[in-house]
Amino acid sequence: MGGTRLSWVGKPANGVVLCGSGTTGCHGKVESDRATAYENGWLVRRNGLMYPIDVPFLYQGDLVLLDDEGGITRV
Ligand SMILES: [Zn+2]
């Protein structure tokens, strides 16, 4: 995961598991098309303006919000 001081990085809403590696599977798709990944909430910019709990996430065809208790809410 690399080193960071950002408190939200290790929280559940940021803990989506992807198959593959940086070049294969779903992880590889995210890394090869980061614009789409940001659009779909699969990546969250570390700009201090947004946190994973606030970013809609495309999950099985629906936009959802993930929370830090492991919950999923359709939006
Ligand atoms: Zn996959």
PDB file of the backbone (N, CA, C, O) and the ligand in Angstrom, with CONECT records:
HET     ZN  A 101       1
ATOM      1  N   MET A   1       0.806  -1.202   0.000  1.00  0.00           N
ATOM      2  CA  MET A   1       0.000   0.000   0.000  1.00  0.00           C
ATOM      3  C   MET A   1       0.845   1.260   0.000  1.00  0.00           C
ATOM      4  O   MET A   1       0.323   2.344  -0.262  1.00  0.00           O
ATOM      5  N   GLY A   2       2.118   1.154   0.282  1.00  0.00           N
ATOM      6  CA  GLY A   2       2.945   2.351   0.302  1.00  0.00           C
ATOM      7  C   GLY A   2       2.728   3.154   1.563  1.00  0.00           C
ATOM      8  O   GLY A   2       1.766   2.924   2.295  1.00  0.00           O
ATOM      9  N   GLY A   3       3.594   4.070   1.814  1.00  0.00           N
ATOM     10  CA  GLY A   3       3.487   4.872   3.027  1.00  0.00           C
ATOM     11  C   GLY A   3       2.643   6.107   2.812  1.00  0.00           C
ATOM     12  O   GLY A   3       2.750   6.765   1.778  1.00  0.00           O
ATOM     13  N   THR A   4       1.810   6.422   3.774  1.00  0.00           N
ATOM     14  CA  THR A   4       1.008   7.641   3.696  1.00  0.00           C
ATOM     15  C   THR A   4       0.611   8.058   5.097  1.00  0.00           C
ATOM     16  O   THR A   4       0.511   7.235   6.006  1.00  0.00           O
ATOM     17  N   ARG A   5       0.390   9.342   5.250  1.00  0.00           N
ATOM     18  CA  ARG A   5      -0.126   9.855   6.525  1.00  0.00           C
ATOM     19  C   ARG A   5      -1.627  10.089   6.448  1.00  0.00           C
ATOM     20  O   ARG A   5      -2.241  10.505   7.431  1.00  0.00           O
ATOM     21  N   LEU A   6      -2.221   9.827   5.296  1.00  0.00           N
ATOM     22  CA  LEU A   6      -3.652  10.062   5.122  1.00  0.00           C
ATOM     23  C   LEU A   6      -4.437   9.012   5.905  1.00  0.00           C
ATOM     24  O   LEU A   6      -4.319   7.815   5.644  1.00  0.00           O
ATOM     25  N   SER A   7      -5.237   9.471   6.864  1.00  0.00           N
ATOM     26  CA  SER A   7      -5.917   8.552   7.775  1.00  0.00           C
ATOM     27  C   SER A   7      -6.951   7.670   7.077  1.00  0.00           C
ATOM     28  O   SER A   7      -7.215   6.560   7.539  1.00  0.00           O
ATOM     29  N   TRP A   8      -7.545   8.140   5.970  1.00  0.00           N
ATOM     30  CA  TRP A   8      -8.616   7.372   5.339  1.00  0.00           C
ATOM     31  C   TRP A   8      -8.109   6.243   4.479  1.00  0.00           C
ATOM     32  O   TRP A   8      -8.889   5.368   4.101  1.00  0.00           O
ATOM     33  N   VAL A   9      -6.840   6.229   4.157  1.00  0.00           N
ATOM     34  CA  VAL A   9      -6.325   5.227   3.220  1.00  0.00           C
ATOM     35  C   VAL A   9      -6.519   3.805   3.739  1.00  0.00           C
ATOM     36  O   VAL A   9      -6.804   2.902   2.952  1.00  0.00           O
ATOM     37  N   GLY A  10      -6.372   3.586   5.041  1.00  0.00           N
ATOM     38  CA  GLY A  10      -6.509   2.245   5.590  1.00  0.00           C
ATOM     39  C   GLY A  10      -7.910   1.908   6.073  1.00  0.00           C
ATOM     40  O   GLY A  10      -8.112   0.858   6.683  1.00  0.00           O
ATOM     41  N   LYS A  11      -8.891   2.782   5.813  1.00  0.00           N
ATOM     42  CA  LYS A  11     -10.258   2.547   6.305  1.00  0.00           C
ATOM     43  C   LYS A  11     -11.049   1.671   5.337  1.00  0.00           C
ATOM     44  O   LYS A  11     -10.716   1.583   4.156  1.00  0.00           O
ATOM     45  N   PRO A  12     -12.101   1.023   5.847  1.00  0.00           N
ATOM     46  CA  PRO A  12     -12.861   0.080   5.027  1.00  0.00           C
ATOM     47  C   PRO A  12     -13.404   0.655   3.716  1.00  0.00           C
ATOM     48  O   PRO A  12     -13.388  -0.047   2.705  1.00  0.00           O
ATOM     49  N   ALA A  13     -13.880   1.898   3.690  1.00  0.00           N
ATOM     50  CA  ALA A  13     -14.448   2.444   2.453  1.00  0.00           C
ATOM     51  C   ALA A  13     -13.408   2.559   1.344  1.00  0.00           C
ATOM     52  O   ALA A  13     -13.756   2.689   0.170  1.00  0.00           O
ATOM     53  N   ASN A  14     -12.142   2.511   1.716  1.00  0.00           N
ATOM     54  CA  ASN A  14     -11.070   2.568   0.718  1.00  0.00           C
ATOM     55  C   ASN A  14     -10.504   1.179   0.454  1.00  0.00           C
ATOM     56  O   ASN A  14      -9.467   1.046  -0.196  1.00  0.00           O
ATOM     57  N   GLY A  15     -11.173   0.145   0.951  1.00  0.00           N
ATOM     58  CA  GLY A  15     -10.586  -1.188   0.912  1.00  0.00           C
ATOM     59  C   GLY A  15     -11.170  -2.122  -0.122  1.00  0.00           C
ATOM     60  O   GLY A  15     -11.352  -3.306   0.165  1.00  0.00           O
ATOM     61  N   VAL A  16     -11.469  -1.643  -1.302  1.00  0.00           N
ATOM     62  CA  VAL A  16     -11.994  -2.521  -2.339  1.00  0.00           C
ATOM     63  C   VAL A  16     -10.864  -3.395  -2.875  1.00  0.00           C
ATOM     64  O   VAL A  16      -9.787  -2.899  -3.206  1.00  0.00           O
ATOM     65  N   VAL A  17     -11.120  -4.695  -2.957  1.00  0.00           N
ATOM     66  CA  VAL A  17     -10.119  -5.636  -3.443  1.00  0.00           C
ATOM     67  C   VAL A  17     -10.356  -5.893  -4.928  1.00  0.00           C
ATOM     68  O   VAL A  17     -11.478  -6.189  -5.338  1.00  0.00           O
ATOM     69  N   LEU A  18      -9.318  -5.780  -5.719  1.00  0.00           N
ATOM     70  CA  LEU A  18      -9.395  -6.051  -7.153  1.00  0.00           C
ATOM     71  C   LEU A  18      -8.542  -7.263  -7.477  1.00  0.00           C
ATOM     72  O   LEU A  18      -7.501  -7.484  -6.859  1.00  0.00           O
ATOM     73  N   CYS A  19      -8.994  -8.056  -8.462  1.00  0.00           N
ATOM     74  CA  CYS A  19      -8.183  -9.192  -8.902  1.00  0.00           C
ATOM     75  C   CYS A  19      -7.022  -8.682  -9.749  1.00  0.00           C
ATOM     76  O   CYS A  19      -7.041  -7.553 -10.240  1.00  0.00           O
ATOM     77  N   GLY A  20      -6.026  -9.524  -9.908  1.00  0.00           N
ATOM     78  CA  GLY A  20      -4.922  -9.223 -10.803  1.00  0.00           C
ATOM     79  C   GLY A  20      -3.810  -8.432 -10.149  1.00  0.00           C
ATOM     80  O   GLY A  20      -3.685  -8.369  -8.926  1.00  0.00           O
ATOM     81  N   SER A  21      -2.998  -7.824 -11.022  1.00  0.00           N
ATOM     82  CA  SER A  21      -1.863  -7.021 -10.564  1.00  0.00           C
ATOM     83  C   SER A  21      -1.977  -5.655 -11.233  1.00  0.00           C
ATOM     84  O   SER A  21      -3.006  -5.343 -11.833  1.00  0.00           O
ATOM     85  N   GLY A  22      -0.956  -4.860 -11.137  1.00  0.00           N
ATOM     86  CA  GLY A  22      -0.979  -3.548 -11.777  1.00  0.00           C
ATOM     87  C   GLY A  22      -1.082  -3.613 -13.286  1.00  0.00           C
ATOM     88  O   GLY A  22      -1.369  -2.605 -13.932  1.00  0.00           O
ATOM     89  N   THR A  23      -0.849  -4.800 -13.864  1.00  0.00           N
ATOM     90  CA  THR A  23      -0.918  -4.940 -15.328  1.00  0.00           C
ATOM     91  C   THR A  23      -1.890  -6.022 -15.782  1.00  0.00           C
ATOM     92  O   THR A  23      -2.046  -6.233 -16.985  1.00  0.00           O
ATOM     93  N   THR A  24      -2.547  -6.712 -14.850  1.00  0.00           N
ATOM     94  CA  THR A  24      -3.475  -7.788 -15.241  1.00  0.00           C
ATOM     95  C   THR A  24      -4.788  -7.653 -14.467  1.00  0.00           C
ATOM     96  O   THR A  24      -4.850  -6.982 -13.437  1.00  0.00           O
ATOM     97  N   GLY A  25      -5.830  -8.299 -14.978  1.00  0.00           N
ATOM     98  CA  GLY A  25      -7.114  -8.345 -14.277  1.00  0.00           C
ATOM     99  C   GLY A  25      -7.726  -6.963 -14.073  1.00  0.00           C
ATOM    100  O   GLY A  25      -7.370  -6.003 -14.756  1.00  0.00           O
ATOM    101  N   CYS A  26      -8.658  -6.880 -13.115  1.00  0.00           N
ATOM    102  CA  CYS A  26      -9.350  -5.620 -12.837  1.00  0.00           C
ATOM    103  C   CYS A  26      -8.379  -4.542 -12.355  1.00  0.00           C
ATOM    104  O   CYS A  26      -8.527  -3.372 -12.710  1.00  0.00           O
ATOM    105  N   HIS A  27      -7.403  -4.921 -11.562  1.00  0.00           N
ATOM    106  CA  HIS A  27      -6.397  -3.957 -11.112  1.00  0.00           C
ATOM    107  C   HIS A  27      -5.673  -3.367 -12.315  1.00  0.00           C
ATOM    108  O   HIS A  27      -5.437  -2.160 -12.375  1.00  0.00           O
ATOM    109  N   GLY A  28      -5.321  -4.220 -13.273  1.00  0.00           N
ATOM    110  CA  GLY A  28      -4.653  -3.743 -14.486  1.00  0.00           C
ATOM    111  C   GLY A  28      -5.538  -2.809 -15.293  1.00  0.00           C
ATOM    112  O   GLY A  28      -5.046  -1.827 -15.850  1.00  0.00           O
ATOM    113  N   LYS A  29      -6.844  -3.095 -15.369  1.00  0.00           N
ATOM    114  CA  LYS A  29      -7.764  -2.213 -16.100  1.00  0.00           C
ATOM    115  C   LYS A  29      -7.835  -0.843 -15.446  1.00  0.00           C
ATOM    116  O   LYS A  29      -7.834   0.178 -16.134  1.00  0.00           O
ATOM    117  N   VAL A  30      -7.895  -0.819 -14.121  1.00  0.00           N
ATOM    118  CA  VAL A  30      -7.928   0.459 -13.399  1.00  0.00           C
ATOM    119  C   VAL A  30      -6.651   1.254 -13.689  1.00  0.00           C
ATOM    120  O   VAL A  30      -6.707   2.453 -13.965  1.00  0.00           O
ATOM    121  N   GLU A  31      -5.513   0.583 -13.625  1.00  0.00           N
ATOM    122  CA  GLU A  31      -4.242   1.287 -13.829  1.00  0.00           C
ATOM    123  C   GLU A  31      -4.060   1.738 -15.271  1.00  0.00           C
ATOM    124  O   GLU A  31      -3.398   2.747 -15.515  1.00  0.00           O
ATOM    125  N   SER A  32      -4.632   1.016 -16.234  1.00  0.00           N
ATOM    126  CA  SER A  32      -4.420   1.366 -17.640  1.00  0.00           C
ATOM    127  C   SER A  32      -5.406   2.436 -18.120  1.00  0.00           C
ATOM    128  O   SER A  32      -5.198   3.025 -19.181  1.00  0.00           O
ATOM    129  N   ASP A  33      -6.465   2.695 -17.364  1.00  0.00           N
ATOM    130  CA  ASP A  33      -7.436   3.731 -17.740  1.00  0.00           C
ATOM    131  C   ASP A  33      -7.867   4.466 -16.475  1.00  0.00           C
ATOM    132  O   ASP A  33      -8.992   4.313 -15.999  1.00  0.00           O
ATOM    133  N   ARG A  34      -6.962   5.254 -15.954  1.00  0.00           N
ATOM    134  CA  ARG A  34      -7.213   5.922 -14.672  1.00  0.00           C
ATOM    135  C   ARG A  34      -8.329   6.960 -14.772  1.00  0.00           C
ATOM    136  O   ARG A  34      -9.021   7.205 -13.784  1.00  0.00           O
ATOM    137  N   ALA A  35      -8.522   7.577 -15.945  1.00  0.00           N
ATOM    138  CA  ALA A  35      -9.600   8.563 -16.092  1.00  0.00           C
ATOM    139  C   ALA A  35     -10.948   7.890 -15.836  1.00  0.00           C
ATOM    140  O   ALA A  35     -11.777   8.421 -15.097  1.00  0.00           O
ATOM    141  N   THR A  36     -11.166   6.737 -16.438  1.00  0.00           N
ATOM    142  CA  THR A  36     -12.409   5.994 -16.221  1.00  0.00           C
ATOM    143  C   THR A  36     -12.501   5.519 -14.778  1.00  0.00           C
ATOM    144  O   THR A  36     -13.581   5.525 -14.187  1.00  0.00           O
ATOM    145  N   ALA A  37     -11.380   5.112 -14.214  1.00  0.00           N
ATOM    146  CA  ALA A  37     -11.373   4.632 -12.832  1.00  0.00           C
ATOM    147  C   ALA A  37     -11.774   5.751 -11.864  1.00  0.00           C
ATOM    148  O   ALA A  37     -12.517   5.505 -10.913  1.00  0.00           O
ATOM    149  N   TYR A  38     -11.291   6.976 -12.096  1.00  0.00           N
ATOM    150  CA  TYR A  38     -11.699   8.100 -11.240  1.00  0.00           C
ATOM    151  C   TYR A  38     -13.185   8.391 -11.434  1.00  0.00           C
ATOM    152  O   TYR A  38     -13.907   8.643 -10.469  1.00  0.00           O
ATOM    153  N   GLU A  39     -13.642   8.353 -12.705  1.00  0.00           N
ATOM    154  CA  GLU A  39     -15.045   8.622 -13.017  1.00  0.00           C
ATOM    155  C   GLU A  39     -15.965   7.623 -12.311  1.00  0.00           C
ATOM    156  O   GLU A  39     -17.048   7.997 -11.861  1.00  0.00           O
ATOM    157  N   ASN A  40     -15.555   6.380 -12.210  1.00  0.00           N
ATOM    158  CA  ASN A  40     -16.379   5.327 -11.623  1.00  0.00           C
ATOM    159  C   ASN A  40     -16.134   5.123 -10.132  1.00  0.00           C
ATOM    160  O   ASN A  40     -16.691   4.204  -9.531  1.00  0.00           O
ATOM    161  N   GLY A  41     -15.309   5.970  -9.535  1.00  0.00           N
ATOM    162  CA  GLY A  41     -15.065   5.877  -8.106  1.00  0.00           C
ATOM    163  C   GLY A  41     -14.138   4.738  -7.709  1.00  0.00           C
ATOM    164  O   GLY A  41     -14.034   4.397  -6.530  1.00  0.00           O
ATOM    165  N   TRP A  42     -13.466   4.152  -8.691  1.00  0.00           N
ATOM    166  CA  TRP A  42     -12.554   3.042  -8.385  1.00  0.00           C
ATOM    167  C   TRP A  42     -11.204   3.555  -7.911  1.00  0.00           C
ATOM    168  O   TRP A  42     -10.427   2.820  -7.303  1.00  0.00           O
ATOM    169  N   LEU A  43     -10.934   4.823  -8.196  1.00  0.00           N
ATOM    170  CA  LEU A  43      -9.780   5.525  -7.643  1.00  0.00           C
ATOM    171  C   LEU A  43     -10.307   6.806  -7.010  1.00  0.00           C
ATOM    172  O   LEU A  43     -11.283   7.386  -7.487  1.00  0.00           O
ATOM    173  N   VAL A  44      -9.661   7.243  -5.940  1.00  0.00           N
ATOM    174  CA  VAL A  44     -10.038   8.490  -5.279  1.00  0.00           C
ATOM    175  C   VAL A  44      -8.795   9.366  -5.197  1.00  0.00           C
ATOM    176  O   VAL A  44      -7.753   8.948  -4.691  1.00  0.00           O
ATOM    177  N   ARG A  45      -8.926  10.587  -5.703  1.00  0.00           N
ATOM    178  CA  ARG A  45      -7.784  11.507  -5.677  1.00  0.00           C
ATOM    179  C   ARG A  45      -7.422  11.868  -4.237  1.00  0.00           C
ATOM    180  O   ARG A  45      -8.295  12.081  -3.395  1.00  0.00           O
ATOM    181  N   ARG A  46      -6.137  11.932  -3.978  1.00  0.00           N
ATOM    182  CA  ARG A  46      -5.645  12.311  -2.645  1.00  0.00           C
ATOM    183  C   ARG A  46      -5.443  13.813  -2.598  1.00  0.00           C
ATOM    184  O   ARG A  46      -4.337  14.285  -2.334  1.00  0.00           O
ATOM    185  N   ASN A  47      -6.509  14.573  -2.854  1.00  0.00           N
ATOM    186  CA  ASN A  47      -6.382  16.025  -2.909  1.00  0.00           C
ATOM    187  C   ASN A  47      -6.945  16.697  -1.662  1.00  0.00           C
ATOM    188  O   ASN A  47      -6.953  17.925  -1.568  1.00  0.00           O
ATOM    189  N   GLY A  48      -7.415  15.900  -0.705  1.00  0.00           N
ATOM    190  CA  GLY A  48      -7.947  16.468   0.522  1.00  0.00           C
ATOM    191  C   GLY A  48      -9.351  17.021   0.377  1.00  0.00           C
ATOM    192  O   GLY A  48      -9.918  17.512   1.353  1.00  0.00           O
ATOM    193  N   LEU A  49      -9.928  16.956  -0.818  1.00  0.00           N
ATOM    194  CA  LEU A  49     -11.264  17.486  -1.045  1.00  0.00           C
ATOM    195  C   LEU A  49     -12.330  16.396  -0.979  1.00  0.00           C
ATOM    196  O   LEU A  49     -13.479  16.664  -0.629  1.00  0.00           O
ATOM    197  N   MET A  50     -11.945  15.166  -1.316  1.00  0.00           N
ATOM    198  CA  MET A  50     -12.902  14.059  -1.348  1.00  0.00           C
ATOM    199  C   MET A  50     -12.299  12.876  -0.601  1.00  0.00           C
ATOM    200  O   MET A  50     -11.085  12.673  -0.583  1.00  0.00           O
ATOM    201  N   TYR A  51     -13.189  12.106   0.012  1.00  0.00           N
ATOM    202  CA  TYR A  51     -12.773  10.907   0.718  1.00  0.00           C
ATOM    203  C   TYR A  51     -13.607   9.749   0.187  1.00  0.00           C
ATOM    204  O   TYR A  51     -14.706   9.971  -0.322  1.00  0.00           O
ATOM    205  N   PRO A  52     -13.118   8.540   0.291  1.00  0.00           N
ATOM    206  CA  PRO A  52     -13.848   7.409  -0.287  1.00  0.00           C
ATOM    207  C   PRO A  52     -15.310   7.321   0.160  1.00  0.00           C
ATOM    208  O   PRO A  52     -16.156   6.921  -0.639  1.00  0.00           O
ATOM    209  N   ILE A  53     -15.636   7.673   1.392  1.00  0.00           N
ATOM    210  CA  ILE A  53     -17.030   7.577   1.848  1.00  0.00           C
ATOM    211  C   ILE A  53     -17.943   8.548   1.114  1.00  0.00           C
ATOM    212  O   ILE A  53     -19.163   8.394   1.169  1.00  0.00           O
ATOM    213  N   ASP A  54     -17.386   9.549   0.426  1.00  0.00           N
ATOM    214  CA  ASP A  54     -18.172  10.564  -0.285  1.00  0.00           C
ATOM    215  C   ASP A  54     -18.203  10.362  -1.799  1.00  0.00           C
ATOM    216  O   ASP A  54     -18.912  11.076  -2.508  1.00  0.00           O
ATOM    217  N   VAL A  55     -17.442   9.398  -2.290  1.00  0.00           N
ATOM    218  CA  VAL A  55     -17.292   9.237  -3.739  1.00  0.00           C
ATOM    219  C   VAL A  55     -18.142   8.070  -4.221  1.00  0.00           C
ATOM    220  O   VAL A  55     -17.897   6.928  -3.833  1.00  0.00           O
ATOM    221  N   PRO A  56     -19.154   8.345  -5.077  1.00  0.00           N
ATOM    222  CA  PRO A  56     -19.947   7.239  -5.624  1.00  0.00           C
ATOM    223  C   PRO A  56     -19.056   6.248  -6.369  1.00  0.00           C
ATOM    224  O   PRO A  56     -18.123   6.629  -7.076  1.00  0.00           O
ATOM    225  N   PHE A  57     -19.370   4.979  -6.189  1.00  0.00           N
ATOM    226  CA  PHE A  57     -18.551   3.874  -6.663  1.00  0.00           C
ATOM    227  C   PHE A  57     -19.426   2.990  -7.547  1.00  0.00           C
ATOM    228  O   PHE A  57     -20.486   2.543  -7.110  1.00  0.00           O
ATOM    229  N   LEU A  58     -19.002   2.733  -8.773  1.00  0.00           N
ATOM    230  CA  LEU A  58     -19.772   1.877  -9.664  1.00  0.00           C
ATOM    231  C   LEU A  58     -19.534   0.416  -9.286  1.00  0.00           C
ATOM    232  O   LEU A  58     -18.432  -0.112  -9.434  1.00  0.00           O
ATOM    233  N   TYR A  59     -20.601  -0.222  -8.792  1.00  0.00           N
ATOM    234  CA  TYR A  59     -20.503  -1.583  -8.271  1.00  0.00           C
ATOM    235  C   TYR A  59     -21.634  -2.422  -8.851  1.00  0.00           C
ATOM    236  O   TYR A  59     -22.804  -2.164  -8.567  1.00  0.00           O
ATOM    237  N   GLN A  60     -21.306  -3.403  -9.643  1.00  0.00           N
ATOM    238  CA  GLN A  60     -22.286  -4.290 -10.266  1.00  0.00           C
ATOM    239  C   GLN A  60     -23.386  -3.492 -10.978  1.00  0.00           C
ATOM    240  O   GLN A  60     -24.566  -3.830 -10.885  1.00  0.00           O
ATOM    241  N   GLY A  61     -22.986  -2.435 -11.685  1.00  0.00           N
ATOM    242  CA  GLY A  61     -23.909  -1.647 -12.488  1.00  0.00           C
ATOM    243  C   GLY A  61     -24.651  -0.552 -11.750  1.00  0.00           C
ATOM    244  O   GLY A  61     -25.396   0.201 -12.376  1.00  0.00           O
ATOM    245  N   ASP A  62     -24.478  -0.435 -10.447  1.00  0.00           N
ATOM    246  CA  ASP A  62     -25.140   0.604  -9.655  1.00  0.00           C
ATOM    247  C   ASP A  62     -24.102   1.511  -9.002  1.00  0.00           C
ATOM    248  O   ASP A  62     -23.006   1.074  -8.651  1.00  0.00           O
ATOM    249  N   LEU A  63     -24.469   2.780  -8.846  1.00  0.00           N
ATOM    250  CA  LEU A  63     -23.619   3.681  -8.074  1.00  0.00           C
ATOM    251  C   LEU A  63     -23.950   3.505  -6.600  1.00  0.00           C
ATOM    252  O   LEU A  63     -25.115   3.566  -6.206  1.00  0.00           O
ATOM    253  N   VAL A  64     -22.943   3.291  -5.804  1.00  0.00           N
ATOM    254  CA  VAL A  64     -23.123   3.086  -4.372  1.00  0.00           C
ATOM    255  C   VAL A  64     -22.121   3.941  -3.608  1.00  0.00           C
ATOM    256  O   VAL A  64     -21.119   4.400  -4.156  1.00  0.00           O
ATOM    257  N   LEU A  65     -22.421   4.140  -2.330  1.00  0.00           N
ATOM    258  CA  LEU A  65     -21.444   4.725  -1.415  1.00  0.00           C
ATOM    259  C   LEU A  65     -21.020   3.643  -0.443  1.00  0.00           C
ATOM    260  O   LEU A  65     -21.855   2.907   0.084  1.00  0.00           O
ATOM    261  N   LEU A  66     -19.735   3.549  -0.209  1.00  0.00           N
ATOM    262  CA  LEU A  66     -19.191   2.595   0.763  1.00  0.00           C
ATOM    263  C   LEU A  66     -18.965   3.348   2.063  1.00  0.00           C
ATOM    264  O   LEU A  66     -18.570   4.514   2.045  1.00  0.00           O
ATOM    265  N   ASP A  67     -19.214   2.690   3.197  1.00  0.00           N
ATOM    266  CA  ASP A  67     -18.925   3.366   4.464  1.00  0.00           C
ATOM    267  C   ASP A  67     -17.827   2.630   5.221  1.00  0.00           C
ATOM    268  O   ASP A  67     -17.382   1.555   4.821  1.00  0.00           O
ATOM    269  N   ASP A  68     -17.413   3.225   6.301  1.00  0.00           N
ATOM    270  CA  ASP A  68     -16.290   2.652   7.049  1.00  0.00           C
ATOM    271  C   ASP A  68     -16.713   1.561   8.018  1.00  0.00           C
ATOM    272  O   ASP A  68     -15.896   1.081   8.803  1.00  0.00           O
ATOM    273  N   GLU A  69     -17.998   1.156   7.972  1.00  0.00           N
ATOM    274  CA  GLU A  69     -18.475   0.014   8.762  1.00  0.00           C
ATOM    275  C   GLU A  69     -18.666  -1.202   7.853  1.00  0.00           C
ATOM    276  O   GLU A  69     -19.152  -2.242   8.299  1.00  0.00           O
ATOM    277  N   GLY A  70     -18.287  -1.073   6.587  1.00  0.00           N
ATOM    278  CA  GLY A  70     -18.450  -2.183   5.644  1.00  0.00           C
ATOM    279  C   GLY A  70     -19.782  -2.166   4.920  1.00  0.00           C
ATOM    280  O   GLY A  70     -20.115  -3.121   4.218  1.00  0.00           O
ATOM    281  N   GLY A  71     -20.549  -1.097   5.078  1.00  0.00           N
ATOM    282  CA  GLY A  71     -21.857  -0.998   4.448  1.00  0.00           C
ATOM    283  C   GLY A  71     -21.803  -0.432   3.032  1.00  0.00           C
ATOM    284  O   GLY A  71     -20.851   0.244   2.643  1.00  0.00           O
ATOM    285  N   ILE A  72     -22.867  -0.733   2.272  1.00  0.00           N
ATOM    286  CA  ILE A  72     -23.012  -0.251   0.900  1.00  0.00           C
ATOM    287  C   ILE A  72     -24.409   0.360   0.789  1.00  0.00           C
ATOM    288  O   ILE A  72     -25.396  -0.280   1.150  1.00  0.00           O
ATOM    289  N   THR A  73     -24.495   1.599   0.289  1.00  0.00           N
ATOM    290  CA  THR A  73     -25.773   2.273   0.092  1.00  0.00           C
ATOM    291  C   THR A  73     -25.899   2.697  -1.354  1.00  0.00           C
ATOM    292  O   THR A  73     -25.036   3.403  -1.874  1.00  0.00           O
ATOM    293  N   ARG A  74     -26.978   2.268  -2.016  1.00  0.00           N
ATOM    294  CA  ARG A  74     -27.215   2.680  -3.389  1.00  0.00           C
ATOM    295  C   ARG A  74     -27.552   4.171  -3.409  1.00  0.00           C
ATOM    296  O   ARG A  74     -28.291   4.657  -2.553  1.00  0.00           O
ATOM    297  N   VAL A  75     -27.003   4.895  -4.394  1.00  0.00           N
ATOM    298  CA  VAL A  75     -27.286   6.343  -4.508  1.00  0.00           C
ATOM    299  C   VAL A  75     -27.990   6.660  -5.806  1.00  0.00           C
ATOM    300  O   VAL A  75     -28.304   7.821  -6.070  1.00  0.00           O
TER     301      VAL A  75
HETATM  302 ZN    ZN A 101     -11.438  -8.873 -11.761  1.00  0.00          ZN2+
END
